[in-house]
Amino acid sequence: MAWYGAGTLRVDASPLFLFAYWGIFLGLLVVVFFTVLLDIRFIRLQYRLGEREIFHSTLGSEDFRRALGQAQQQRKEAGDETPEG
């Protein structure tokens, strides 16, 4: 629309027409930026949901917690009190 306007709009055109033309152009530009912001927020939301799902399927799973508890219990029974890391 900006490219079309530069080639076809004349200086002697009606001020009302120019105002309407550029008003529509700026309005559509604002809509585009708003859509981009919404898309970025949606992508971030999908990323967080994926992280949460991965956490719950690995570290958050009951099997993993049970295995971790058993490993800690075995370490205590063996007398190994040194922290790993």
URBELCOR-V222297 format. One record per helix or strand of 2 or more residues. SS is the DSSP state (H for helix, E for strand). FROM is the first residue (numbers start at 1). TO is the last residue. If there is no record, write none. Layout:
ss = [SS | SS]
from = [FROM | FROM]
to = [TO | TO]
This chain:
ss = [H | H | H]
from = [2 | 15 | 62]
to = [8 | 57 | 78]
